[in-house]
Amino acid sequence: METDALRRAQGGDEQAFRELTEPYRRELQVYCYRMLGSLTDAEDVLQETLLAAWRGLPGFQQRASLRSWLYRIATNQCLNLAGRSRRHRARAGGPLRRHRID
């Protein structure tokens, strides 16, 4: 069944993609939350993960399980967001920088 759904999803069938990814949606959201510490960020990254998976699905060669592949994408998305946040805080002076107001 999963092989058929994968073949259909790789052919552009959105419903087949949902069938494949829905079982992992909640656990990926929890995983992202644990990495980022923010439910809002976790939800955003989950959406970015699923979008990246949808775009990359035609190239998915099943060298790993679909679950592992989705986790790899989620991890990279979380690390990208964390890196952007760190750079933004550094440019803004960081969260601990104090400004003197006279």
C-alpha positions in Angstrom: 0.0 0.0 0.0 2.7 2.5 1.0 4.6 1.8 -2.3 1.6 2.5 -4.3 0.9 5.7 -2.4 4.5 6.7 -2.8 4.4 6.2 -6.5 1.2 8.2 -6.8 2.6 11.0 -4.6 5.8 11.1 -6.7 3.5 11.6 -9.6 1.9 14.7 -8.1 -1.0 13.2 -6.1 -1.5 15.4 -3.1 -3.9 13.1 -1.4 -1.4 10.2 -1.6 1.3 12.5 -0.1 -1.1 13.3 2.8 -1.7 9.6 3.3 2.1 9.0 3.5 2.9 11.9 5.8 -0.1 12.2 8.1 1.1 9.3 10.4 4.3 11.3 11.1 2.8 14.8 11.4 2.3 14.9 15.2 5.6 13.2 16.1 7.5 15.6 13.7 5.7 18.6 15.4 6.8 17.4 18.8 10.3 16.8 17.6 10.5 20.3 16.2 9.1 21.7 19.4 11.8 20.0 21.4 14.5 21.3 19.1 13.1 24.9 19.0 11.3 25.4 22.3 8.5 27.2 20.6 5.2 25.8 19.5 4.7 28.5 16.9 8.1 27.9 15.4 7.6 24.2 15.5 4.3 24.5 13.5 6.0 26.8 11.0 8.9 24.4 10.6 6.6 21.4 10.2 4.9 23.2 7.3 8.3 24.0 5.8 9.3 20.4 6.3 6.2 19.1 4.5 6.7 21.6 1.7 10.3 20.6 1.3 9.3 16.9 1.3 6.6 17.5 -1.3 9.1 19.3 -3.5 11.8 16.7 -3.0 9.6 13.6 -3.3 10.3 12.9 -6.9 13.9 12.5 -6.0 13.3 10.3 -3.0 15.0 7.0 -3.7 14.0 5.0 -0.6 17.5 4.5 0.6 16.1 5.2 4.0 12.6 4.9 5.3 10.1 7.8 4.6 10.1 8.5 8.3 13.9 8.9 8.5 13.8 11.1 5.4 11.2 13.3 6.9 13.1 13.6 10.2 16.3 14.6 8.3 14.3 17.3 6.5 12.8 18.5 9.8 16.2 18.5 11.5 17.7 20.7 8.7 14.7 23.0 8.8 15.0 23.4 12.6 18.8 24.1 12.4 18.2 26.6 9.6 15.7 28.5 11.7 17.9 28.4 14.8 20.8 29.7 12.7 18.8 32.5 11.3 17.5 33.4 14.8 21.0 33.4 16.2 22.3 35.7 13.4 19.4 38.0 13.8 20.0 38.3 17.6 23.7 39.0 17.0 22.9 41.8 14.5 20.4 43.3 16.9 22.8 43.2 19.8 21.7 40.0 21.4 19.1 39.4 24.1 21.4 40.4 26.9 22.8 43.7 25.5 21.7 46.6 27.6 21.2 50.1 26.3 21.7 53.1 28.5 18.7 55.4 28.5 19.3 58.8 30.0 
